[in-house]
Amino acid sequence: MKIGIICGSHRSNSQSGKVARYIENALLTQGLCDATWLYDLGGNPLPLWDESIWEGDEQWQQILTPLSEQLKSCDGLVVVCPEWHGMAPAGLKNFFLMWTAGGELAHKPALIVTVSTADGGSFPIAELRMSSYKNSRICYLPEHLIIRNVDTVFNEDPAQNKPDAQEYFDDRLAYCLAMLKEYALAFRQIRASGKASLETYTSGM
Ligand SMILES: Cc1cc2nc3c(=O)[nH]c(=O)nc-3n(C[C@H](O)[C@H](O)[C@H](O)COP(=O)(O)O)c2cc1C
């Protein structure tokens, strides 16, 4: 069982990165998977999608092939997404443009975790649920996490965390990750069934 964690903030040293690293550690220490892959867009955004991807451009292949292989080997994903001006960051939406016909994300369960320094975080939940799955065929769990006041939780130094908030999020995160594991186990069967064909219907309706 391998779970990929995508950090959707393309700010270096982002709070989303902090949360993503915490989640990776939680997955491993709670024995929920054998391997993880953390891909942080922070300071490392992908170039903006352009049409040469569809023509097999060599430069694009050099960038995308290692990422594609990592994604293909994942059974499930955690998408950590900050709220920026009430939206998901452009770099994360750009990331989703890359993975369509190759099936890297197709019929794989994913937990959305949104991040806000204040009381935001619900807009990117709605945005991802509405607009990132159609062609990638990623399958979001009905459960999600909204990490509000993120400065007060998931800090490396526990003394910086607000104890009651940290306890609440630890419990809720453990619940969501356990659910993600069960979905990931079950969805293997869907992919193995051979019923899902990206060749027949490359684009969703
Ligand atoms: C360009 C930009 C726009 C932002 N807009 C919002 C917003 O609309 N709502 C909100 O709750 N926080 C907003 N924030 C603050 C983020 O919640 C904060 O930066 C938080 O740490 C998550 O982003 P990060 O993962 O990039 O650090 C914004 C931050 C940036 C950089």
The ligand as a Gaussian input file, in Angstrom:
#p B3LYP/6-31G(d) Opt

LIG

0 1
 C       -2.040000      34.613000      -2.409000
 C       -2.672000      34.239000      -1.105000
 C       -4.040000      34.380000      -0.925000
 C       -4.653000      33.989000       0.264000
 N       -6.016000      34.045000       0.379000
 C       -6.626000      33.467000       1.453000
 C       -8.041000      33.310000       1.496000
 O       -8.769000      33.695000       0.592000
 N       -8.579000      32.720000       2.582000
 C       -7.820000      32.262000       3.609000
 O       -8.379000      31.721000       4.554000
 N       -6.474000      32.407000       3.604000
 C       -5.865000      32.981000       2.545000
 N       -4.488000      33.069000       2.488000
 C       -3.704000      32.719000       3.654000
 C       -3.450000      31.223000       3.723000
 O       -4.496000      30.668000       4.455000
 C       -2.133000      31.005000       4.405000
 O       -1.069000      31.430000       3.577000
 C       -1.931000      29.577000       4.868000
 O       -0.669000      29.486000       5.480000
 C       -2.055000      28.527000       3.782000
 O       -1.228000      28.770000       2.688000
 P        0.229000      28.111000       2.507000
 O        0.022000      26.620000       2.556000
 O        0.690000      28.583000       1.178000
 O        1.083000      28.574000       3.647000
 C       -3.858000      33.478000       1.316000
 C       -2.478000      33.336000       1.140000
 C       -1.888000      33.693000      -0.054000
 C       -0.400000      33.473000      -0.236000

